[in-house]
Protein backbone atom coordinates (compact mmCIF):
# COMPACT_ATOMS: atom_id res chain seq x y z
CA UNK A 1 0.00 0.00 0.00
CA UNK A 2 1.20 3.48 -0.79
CA UNK A 3 1.18 6.40 1.65
CA UNK A 4 -1.56 8.08 -0.39
CA UNK A 5 -3.97 5.18 0.20
CA UNK A 6 -3.57 5.42 3.98
CA UNK A 7 -4.06 9.16 4.47
CA UNK A 8 -6.81 10.21 6.85
CA UNK A 9 -9.15 12.94 5.66
CA UNK A 10 -10.03 15.33 8.50
CA UNK A 11 -13.41 17.05 8.65
CA UNK A 12 -13.22 20.59 7.30
CA UNK A 13 -15.38 23.35 8.74
CA UNK A 14 -17.51 25.28 6.27
CA UNK A 15 -16.70 29.00 6.17
CA UNK A 16 -19.42 31.06 7.81
CA UNK A 17 -20.61 34.30 6.28
CA UNK A 18 -21.52 36.98 8.78
CA UNK A 19 -21.66 36.57 12.52
CA UNK A 20 -22.97 33.25 13.87
CA UNK A 21 -25.97 33.46 16.19
CA UNK A 22 -25.85 29.80 17.23
CA UNK A 23 -22.90 27.92 18.73
CA UNK A 24 -23.08 25.19 16.07
CA UNK A 25 -20.31 23.88 13.90
CA UNK A 26 -20.88 23.41 10.19
CA UNK A 27 -18.75 20.99 8.16
CA UNK A 28 -18.09 20.56 4.43
CA UNK A 29 -19.28 17.06 3.44
CA UNK A 30 -16.85 14.98 1.39
CA UNK A 31 -18.19 14.36 -2.13
CA UNK A 32 -17.57 12.15 -5.14
CA UNK A 33 -18.86 13.32 -8.52
CA UNK A 34 -19.30 11.01 -11.51
CA UNK A 35 -20.37 11.81 -15.07
CA UNK A 36 -21.98 9.73 -17.80
CA UNK A 37 -23.48 10.82 -21.11
CA UNK A 38 -26.93 11.01 -19.46
CA UNK A 39 -26.24 12.55 -16.05
CA UNK A 40 -23.88 13.81 -13.37
CA UNK A 41 -24.09 11.91 -10.08
CA UNK A 42 -22.98 13.50 -6.83
CA UNK A 43 -22.44 11.50 -3.63
CA UNK A 44 -22.15 13.53 -0.40
CA UNK A 45 -21.14 11.89 2.87
CA UNK A 46 -23.16 13.21 5.82
CA UNK A 47 -22.97 10.66 8.66
CA UNK A 48 -25.69 10.90 11.26
CA UNK A 49 -28.03 12.94 9.04
CA UNK A 50 -31.50 11.45 8.54
CA UNK A 51 -33.55 11.85 5.36
CA UNK A 52 -35.72 14.54 6.95
CA UNK A 53 -32.58 16.43 8.04
CA UNK A 54 -31.49 17.10 4.45
CA UNK A 55 -32.36 20.37 2.71
CA UNK A 56 -31.53 20.92 -0.97
CA UNK A 57 -32.16 24.25 -2.69
CA UNK A 58 -31.52 25.38 -6.25
CA UNK A 59 -31.42 29.12 -6.89
CA UNK A 60 -29.64 31.12 -9.62
CA UNK A 61 -27.75 28.03 -10.86
CA UNK A 62 -26.42 27.37 -7.33
CA UNK A 63 -27.25 24.03 -5.71
CA UNK A 64 -27.05 24.23 -1.90
CA UNK A 65 -26.95 21.05 0.17
CA UNK A 66 -27.52 21.28 3.92
CA UNK A 67 -27.56 18.45 6.43
CA UNK A 68 -28.93 18.96 9.93
CA UNK A 69 -27.68 16.38 12.41
CA UNK A 70 -29.45 15.65 15.67
CA UNK A 71 -27.30 15.70 18.81
CA UNK A 72 -25.82 12.40 20.01
CA UNK A 73 -27.05 10.85 23.25
CA UNK A 74 -30.17 11.39 25.29
CA UNK A 75 -31.03 14.16 27.71
CA UNK A 76 -30.59 11.85 30.71
CA UNK A 77 -27.11 10.68 29.65
CA UNK A 78 -23.84 12.06 30.93
CA UNK A 79 -21.04 12.20 28.35
CA UNK A 80 -17.88 10.36 29.42
CA UNK A 81 -15.93 10.61 26.16
CA UNK A 82 -16.73 12.38 22.87
CA UNK A 83 -14.59 11.75 19.81
CA UNK A 84 -17.27 12.30 17.16
CA UNK A 85 -17.25 15.84 15.87
CA UNK A 86 -20.87 16.87 15.77
CA UNK A 87 -22.38 19.63 13.72
CA UNK A 88 -24.23 20.29 10.52
CA UNK A 89 -23.16 20.05 6.87
CA UNK A 90 -23.14 22.67 4.11
CA UNK A 91 -21.89 22.58 0.51
CA UNK A 92 -22.67 24.67 -2.58
CA UNK A 93 -22.23 23.80 -6.26
CA UNK A 94 -22.62 25.83 -9.44
CA UNK A 95 -24.85 23.96 -11.89
CA UNK A 96 -23.89 24.00 -15.58
CA UNK A 97 -26.38 24.93 -18.28
CA UNK A 98 -26.16 21.32 -19.54
CA UNK A 99 -28.11 20.10 -16.45
CA UNK A 100 -31.89 19.73 -16.65
CA UNK A 101 -32.76 21.53 -13.39
CA UNK A 102 -36.37 20.30 -13.41
CA UNK A 103 -35.35 16.63 -13.22
CA UNK A 104 -32.78 16.62 -10.39
CA UNK A 105 -33.45 13.71 -8.00
CA UNK A 106 -32.10 13.03 -4.49
CA UNK A 107 -31.98 9.98 -2.20
CA UNK A 108 -30.47 9.50 1.26
CA UNK A 109 -29.23 6.13 2.48
CA UNK A 110 -26.78 5.15 5.25
CA UNK A 111 -25.47 8.69 5.67
CA UNK A 112 -24.78 9.19 1.95
CA UNK A 113 -26.81 11.66 -0.11
CA UNK A 114 -27.05 10.75 -3.80
CA UNK A 115 -28.00 13.51 -6.23
CA UNK A 116 -28.65 12.65 -9.86
CA UNK A 117 -28.44 15.66 -12.16
CA UNK A 118 -29.74 14.61 -15.60
CA UNK A 119 -28.30 16.37 -18.62
CA UNK A 120 -30.46 18.31 -21.04
CA UNK A 121 -31.19 16.37 -24.19
CA UNK A 122 -29.36 17.96 -27.11
CA UNK A 123 -31.45 19.56 -29.80
CA UNK A 124 -32.12 16.98 -32.48
CA UNK A 125 -31.80 17.89 -36.15
CA UNK A 126 -35.17 18.53 -37.68
CA UNK A 127 -36.22 19.01 -41.25
CA UNK A 128 -38.64 21.90 -41.72
CA UNK A 129 -40.98 21.60 -44.66
CA UNK A 130 -41.82 24.69 -46.69
CA UNK A 131 -45.54 25.20 -47.08
CA UNK A 132 -47.24 26.78 -50.07
CA UNK A 133 -49.20 29.81 -49.36
TARAGI-V762715 format. One record per residue. RES is the residue in one small letter. SS is DSSP state (h for helix, s for strand, l for the rest). NEAR is the number of other ideal C-beta (glycine too) atoms within 12 Angstrom. Layout:
RES|SS|NEAR  RES|SS|NEAR
This chain:
x|l|6  x|l|6  x|h|7  x|h|8  x|h|7  x|h|8  x|l|9  x|l|9  x|l|13  x|l|10  x|l|23  x|s|18  x|s|18  x|l|23  x|l|13  x|l|18  x|l|9  x|l|7  x|l|6  x|l|15  x|l|7  x|l|12  x|l|10  x|l|20  x|l|21  x|s|28  x|s|33  x|s|27  x|l|36  x|l|23  x|s|26  x|s|16  x|s|20  x|s|16  x|s|17  x|l|12  x|l|11  x|l|18  x|s|23  x|s|29  x|s|25  x|s|31  x|s|26  x|s|35  x|s|26  x|l|38  x|l|26  x|l|27  x|l|30  x|l|18  x|h|19  x|h|11  x|h|22  x|s|31  x|s|23  x|s|33  x|s|20  x|s|23  x|s|13  x|l|11  x|l|17  x|s|16  x|s|30  x|s|23  x|s|38  x|s|27  x|s|37  x|l|24  x|l|27  x|l|17  x|l|18  x|l|17  x|l|15  x|l|9  x|l|9  x|l|6  x|l|10  x|l|9  x|l|14  x|l|7  x|l|8  x|l|12  x|l|9  x|l|16  x|l|19  x|l|24  x|l|31  x|s|33  x|s|39  x|s|32  x|s|33  x|s|25  x|s|26  x|s|15  x|l|28  x|l|17  x|l|11  x|l|18  x|s|28  x|l|21  x|h|23  x|h|11  x|h|18  x|l|26  x|s|20  x|s|26  x|s|18  x|s|28  x|s|16  x|l|15  x|l|22  x|s|26  x|s|35  x|s|29  x|s|35  x|s|24  x|s|35  x|s|22  x|s|22  x|l|19  x|l|13  x|l|10  x|l|6  x|l|6  x|l|6  x|l|6  x|l|6  x|l|6  x|l|6  x|l|6  x|l|5  x|l|4  x|l|3
